[in-house]
Amino acid sequence: MYLYDEIDQRLVDERVAQYRDQTRRYLAGALTEDDFRPLRLQNGLYIQRHAPMLRVSIPYGLLSSRQLRALADIARTWDRGYGHFSTRQNIQFNWPKLEDVPEILARLATVQMHAIQTSGNCIRNTTTDHFAGIAPDEIVDPLVWCEIIRQWSAFHPEFAYLPRKFKIAVSGSERDRAAVQVHDIGLQARQNAAGDVGFRVLAGGGLGRTPIIGAAVREFLPWQHLLTYLDAILRVYNCHGRRDNKYKARIKILVKELTPEAFRRQVEEEWAHLKDGPATLFTEEIRRIERRFTRPNYLKLDALAPGYALELARDKAFANWVRRNVHAHKLTGYAAVTLSLKKTGVPPGDATAEQMDAVASLADRYSFGELRVSHEQNLILADVRLGDLHALWQEAKALGLATPNIGLITNIIACPGGDFCALANAKSIPVAEAIQRRFDDLDYQHDIGELDLNISGCMNSCGHHHIGHIGILGVDKQGAEFYQISIGGAQGNEASLGRVIGPSVSQAQVPDVIEKLIEIYLECRDSEEERFIDVVRRIGIEPFKEHVYGNPHQAQKNSQRQLAVA
């Protein structure tokens, strides 16, 4: 867990005092709405459909039990008793009163948290692998590098007013679990033939209105030059990025229009002026950051945990949970555990204040007082002894957090959608719940196998629908809510963007469409090991499209008829 130093705490405390005065002046009428808007956005406060929404930063998804209890306290005291964990590894409170936000920020500051740079045209919260620091395939611990980026980017004067928001993701492993290919900048750890550590650098990725897979601008960047190279990329973007059209302002548009080759040349030219400059990293600086992290006091454990093996053999429900929700750890005798926030009937990513308090206690008892938030909107206890898994499972089950569905169809990623967001075209939460209920049979889910299903309420793609094996996008048709279905998207090393299968459908039809997609997948797969995404890549989308719509001309007529009725 990263511990603030004196400078960190001072920056956060000063921002709280500053925003308290700004809010006071706004409420007194001394600041106009136009004056106040950029100030509240700099502190993570949005005005949503029904109420303000406060987005709190969870840097690189790492939380202490003390911090989680503070979030629970905020949910109880100033909100409606719950919080929503987002795909940016942050938490959002949907019902705070505008006048209470300074008090919330002050409470956050007492546990080394804030809402700085969770909004606005700046560098947002850097995200990473939720198994950072414990993954067996790790080349570097990405937590350290994310913290270096945080310190470099926080209040960076040159990048405080970029053409558009800017997102960076870091993977410390050969296997990408941080979706680096769909970020403005993606960094993936590499080791060259000489054993030197560095990063593969991608730029111009992103989802939203124009989804694009990022282009490699450097195959190997020595770690010492990380910040100077990031500076070079941001300078080129800051100089040439569009400010006259917010839909064309992201770096992905710039990279596409220049071409990756031309963009790469400009970055290299800019970097020539920065390389070996003051922002060059040295070993001592890395060690300084590493020392700010507390580390678990691991025990030397046996590979065999007799009690664990016995429970696995005699308890099928426990064994199913282990198979889906328990993950490998780099140290013998330990495992990482995903606590699922995707129980049927609960909005994906939501946790009540009582659940947050309880998870904090689980972290204290079973995982050295730490936990992580994944970009898939679940919570992870990263350092659990194998011998404690059965007891943890029983407690998690009582809390509604032990659904064994990680990697399965009901582990749905979804934004809050039209129930809360003023930008949304359609609701996400009822659609997610309907799909969860349709596929609630766990045996059926396991028969289907690995499948990522993502839902976004609008083209901003906060639910990452473009990279779901099945993606669902809410669209507006003359004031009615409809849903566009795509298949073939994926994150990870073989990232791909989904393709729309046909005309949009009504909310009531979505579960039927998903069921038809599953039917043709099960019919066409070569074996139980062949995943949904593998079948789509092998046979294309046409068989799926035909099974859902039948005659394409008839499908178009049906869509028009549905719209007329709506």
N, C-alpha and C positions, 0 to 999 in steps of 0.2 A: 504494500500500500504506500503510495507516495504521500509524504508528510510535507506540508508547507514549510518554507523557511520564512524568515522575517519579512522579506520583500513580497512574497506571495500574499501573506496575510495582510500586509499594509495596502497592497493594491485592491484587494477585495473589500476591506473595511472602508477605504476611501471612496470606492464606487458606491457602496451602500449609502454613505452620507450624502454623496453627490445626488444620487437618484431620489433620496428622501426629500431633498430640497426642491428638486425639479417637480416632483409630484405635488408637493405643497403649493408651489407657484401655479401649477396647472389648475388645481382644484380651486385656488383663489382667483382664477381668471387672469393671472399675470402672463400666462403662456397660452397661445392659441392651440387649437387641435393640430394644425400644421407644424407648429413649433415643437409640440410635445411628441408627435408621432415618431420621429427618428430617435428621440431620447428613450422612449419606452421600448422601441425595437432593439436598441443597443443593450437592453437589459432583459431581452427574451419575452417581452409582453406583447401579445397579439390581441386584437379585438375580433372574436369569432362570431359565429351565428347568434349565440344566445348570451354570451358573457366573455370577459377577457380569458385568455389562455396564457399561462406562464410556463415556458420551457426552461427547465433546469439542466445545466450541463453536468454530465457524468463523464469526465474525461476518460477516453478510451475504454469506457464501460466498467471501470473498476470502482467498487464501493466497499466501505467498511460497514460493519454492523451498526456502529454508532451513527453513521451517515444515513443508513436505511431507516433507523428509528426516528431520525430527525424528519425524513421525508414522510413517514407515517404520521408524525405529530403535525406537520403542515397540512396533510390531507384531512386530518380530524378537525384542526383548529380553524383553518381558513378555506377549506374546500368542502367537498361532499363525501369525504371518507374514502377516497380512492385516488390512484394515480394511473397514468397510462405510459408504459415504457415503449419508446419509439424505435424505429429502424436506425436512428442515429445514435443508439445506445444512451439516449437521454430519457428524462421523465417529464411528462406534461401534466399540469393541473388545469382542469377545464372550467373551474368555477370560482376563481378568486375574485374578490372585489378589488377594483383598481386602487382604492385608497389603502388596502391592506398589503399591497405588494412590497412596499419598503420594509414592513415588519417581517415578511416572509424572507426577503433577501438578507435581513439582519440575522434571522434564525439560521439560514444556510451558512452564513459567514462563521458562525460559532462552531461548525463542523467542517470547515475548509471546503465549502461548496459555494457556487454562484450561478448566475444565469448569463454571464458575459459571453458575447459572440455566439449566442444560440439563435440569432436572427441578424438580418441586415446583410449588406453587400461586403462581407468580410470573410476571413478564413474561419470556418465553423469547427465544431468539435471533431478532432481527428479520431477515426474509428480503427478498430483492429480486431483480430481474432479473439473470440471469447475464451480460447484456451491458451492465450498468451502466457508465456513463462513456464507452462507445464506440458506443452505438446511434445510428444516423443520425436517428431520430425522437424523440430525447430532448429533453424540456423542461428538466429539471434533472438533475444527477448524483445519483442516489439514494444512492450510497455515503456522501456527506456527511451526508445526512439520516438515514440508518440509524445512523451513528456518533453523531449528536446524540441520537437516541432511546436508543442503548446507554448513553451517559453519563448520560442522565436516568433510565433505568430500573435501572441496576446498583445493587444494595443500596438501592433506594428504600425507606425505612422504612415508608411508608404502604401500599406495595403488595408487601410481602414475604410476606404471608399473605392472598392473595386467596381467594375462594370456590373457584377452580379455576385451572388453568394458563391462560395468556393469550398469544396469538400475534398479532404485528403484521407486516404485509407492506407494502412500499413499491414503487410503480411510478413511475419518472421519465419515462415515455413515454406517449403517447396510447394506444398498443397495450399492453395489460396482459400482461406475461410473468411476473408474480409471483403470479398467482392471488389478487389482493387481495379478490375478492368472497367468498372462503370462509375468511376470517380473522376473528378476534375484532374487530380493527380493520384496515381496508384503506385505504391512502392512495394516491391516484393524482394525479400532478401535473397541474395545469391552468393555463391562461393566460386571463385575462379579456379583455374587449374593449379595455381600456385597456393591455393588455400586461403587467399585473401577474401575478406568479407566485404560485400557491397550491396547495391540495390539495382534491380531492373526498374527503370522509371517509365511509367506510362502517363500520357496526358491526353486530355480531350475526351475522356469517357463521361458518360452520364445518361440518365434516363429522362423522364419528363416528356415534353412535347416532341423533342427530336432525340430519340434514344440512339446512342452511339457507343460502340466498344472502343475503349481507349487505344491509342497508338503508342508503340514503344518509341520513346525519343532517345533512350540510352539503354543498351543491353546490360552494361555493367558500370555502375558509378561507385568508386571507392567511398567508403563511409565517411571519410574525412571531409568530403566535398558535398555532403548532403545539403546543408543549408545554403551554400553559395549557389548550388544548382537550382534549388527551389526558388531562391531569389531571382535567378535568371528567368525561369519560367513565368513567375508572377510579374516580372517587369515587362516581358513581351506582351503578356495578356493585358496588363494595366495600360500599356501604351496603345494597343491596337483593338482591344475589345470594344464591342459596340455599346454606347451609352444612350443612343437615340431610340433603341428598340429592345425592350426587356426580353422579348421572346428570342432575340438573336444575340443576347449579351453573354451567354455562357462560353467558356473557353472551348467547348466542343465545337461550337459554330466557327470560331476563329481557326481552329486546327483543320476543320473540314474545308473551309474556304481557301486557306493558304495552301493546303495539302500538308500531310504530316512531314514530308521531306523538307518543305520550305520552312515550316514552323521549327523543325529540329535545327535547321541552319541558323535561324534567328536566335534561338536559345543558346546555341554554341557560341555565336558571336558575342552575345551579351555576357555569357559566362566567362569569356576570355578576359573581361575587365574585372571579374569578381573572384575568379579562381585564386586560391592561396591568400585571399584577403582576410580581414578581421573575423569573418564568420566561419572560417575554416575550423573544423573540429579537431581536438587532440584527445589523446587517451585520458588525460587528467580530467577533462571536462566530462567525458562519458562516465568516469568513475565518480565524479561529483554528483551527477544525476543518480547513478546507481545507489549511492549512499543515502539518498533521500527516500528510498523505498525500504519499507520493512519487509523482511523475508520470513516465511513460516519456519518454525523450529521443527523441522521434519525429524521423525524417528527412523531408525534403521529397522525396517520391517521385513518379515519373511515373505517370500513370494506366495506361500500357501497360507490361507486363512481358513482353518478347518470349519469354523462356525459358518462362515460365508458359503463355503462349498456345500455344506449340509443344507442350508436354507435354499440354495439354488436348486438342489436336487429334489427337495420335497415341496416346494411352493412354486407352482406354475405362474401365478400372478406376479410374484417377485421376480422370477426369471425373465418374464416378458418385459418388465420394467427395466431390468438390468440390460437386456438386449437393445432397447431403444434409447434409454435415458442415461446410461452410464458409459463413460468414455475413457480411453487410455490415458495414462499419466506417465511422465518420463521417469518417475521414481517407482521402484518396486514396492508393492503393498498399498499404493494409493490409486485413486480414480477421481475423475471429474464427474459431476452429476448435474444434469439439467432438470430444474424444477419447471414443469410445464405451466405456462400461463394460458393454455389453450383448452381448458375444460369446456365441454359442450355447454352452451348457454351463457358463457361468459365472454364479453368482448375481448378479442385477442390482444394480449399485452396489458390488460388491466389487472391491478392488484389492489385489494382493499388495505386500509390502514392496519387492520388486524392481521392480515396475511403478511404485510411488510414487517410488522413487529415480530411475528412468529418466525419468519425467514431469518431475521437478524439473530434470533436465539439459536436457530439451526446452524447458522454460520459460526456463532460463538462455540457451540458444542462440537461441531463436526468439521469445520473448515478454517480454523485459525482466525475467525472473526472477519473473513473477507468473502466477497461474492462478486460476480460479474453480470453485466447485462449484455445479452447477445443482440446483434442486429436482426435476429429472427424473433425478437420480442419475448425471450424467455430469461430466466435467472439461472445462474450456474454457481454451484459450490465446487471450487476447483481442486480442493485438497482433502478428499475424504478417504479415510482408511477403509480398506476392503472389509475389515471386520465390523465396521460401523454401518455398512450399507443397509442391512436389513432393518435396523432400528430407525435409520433415517427415512427409509421408504415408508415405514408404518406411520411416522409422524407427518411426512409429506402427504400421504394419502388422506389422513384426517383433515388436513388443511385444504384439500382439493387441488394439490399441486403435483400429483404423481401420475397424471394421465400418461400412459406409455405410448406416446404418439410422435416422438421426435423423428423427423424425416418422413412422416406419413401424411396422408391427405388432410387430416384435421389439424395439423400443426400450421394453421393458416396465418400468413403475414397479412395484416390489414391496417390501413390508416383509420382514423376516427370517422372519416367520411361525412356525409351530409347531416348526420345527427349533431355535429358540432362545427365543422369547418365551413366558413363562409365561401370558400373557393370551390367546394365540392359540387359536382353535378348530380351525384346520386349517393345513397346511403351504402356503407360498407358493412356495418355491424350486423344488420338483419340478414344480409346475404351470407356472411360467414357462419352465422348461427344456423341458417337453413341447411347449408352444406354439411356442417358438423352433425346435425341431427340425421340427415340422410345417410351419412356414413359412420354413424356412432358405434356400429358393431366392430369391436376391436379385432376380432378374427378376420372379418372382411378387409379391414384396413391392412392387416399384416399380409393377407393374400395379394392385395394390390401392390404392396411393397413401396419402395421409396418414391415419393412424389411431392414436389413443392407446389403449393397453390397460393398465389398472392393476389390481393385485391386492393385496388386504388379507387377512390371516389372521384378522381379527376385526372387530367393529363399530367399533373405535377408529379404523379407516380410515387407518392410517399409510401405506398404499399408495395413498391418494386414489382408491379405486375408484369413489366417487360421481361423480367428474368425468372418468372415462375415457369415451371414445367407446364402449368396451366395458369394463365393470367386472366384476371377479370378487371375490366375498366368501366366505371360508371360514366355514362354519356347522357347528354340532354337532347331529347327530341321534342321540340316544340313545347317545352315545359314539362314533359314526362320523363321519368327516370328509366333508362334502359341500360343494358350491359353488353359490352363487346368482349368476346372470348378469343384469347390467343393461346397457342400451344407452341412448345419447342424452345422456350426460354430457359436459361440456366445461368447460375453463377459459378464461381470457381475457375479452375485453370482452363476449362473448355467453355467459357462464358459464351452465351448466344442470346439473341433477342427473339422473343416469340413472334409468331405470325398470326394475324387475325384470320379466323376460319370462316367468317361469313357475317351476315347482318346481325345487328345487336338484338337482344331478346329482353323480355320483361323480367322483372325481379322474380316473379313466380316461376318462370321457366328455367332460371339458372340451375337449380339442383338437377332438373331433368337433363339439361345439356351436359352437365358434368358427368352424370351417370352414363349417358350415351358415349361420352369420350372414354370412360373407364371400360365400358362393354367392348368397344372395338379394340382397345389396347389389350385386354385379356384374351380376346379372340386371336389377335395377331402376334402376340409375343412368342418367341421361340422356346423360352423356358421361364421358370419362376424367377430366375436371376436377372432376366432382361427387364430393365426399368422402363417406365413410361417414356422418359426422354430419349432412351436408346431406340425404342420402337418408332417414335416420331422421326428421329433422324434417319432411320433405316427405310421407312416406307413413305415418308412425306406426310403432308397434312390432308391430302385429298381423301383418303379413306375415312378419316375422322370427320371431315367436312360433309361427306356424303352420308355418313351414318347419322349425323345430327340433323341435316337439312333435307336429305333426299334430293329431289330435283331442285337445282339451284334457282330456276325461274319461279318454281312454286314457293321456295323459301323467301324470295323477294316479295312475292304477293302476300305471303303470310305476315311478313314484317310490316308491310304497308297497312294491312288490315288491323294488326295490333295497335299501330300508331293511331289509326282512325278511332278505334275504340277508346284508347287512352285519352 
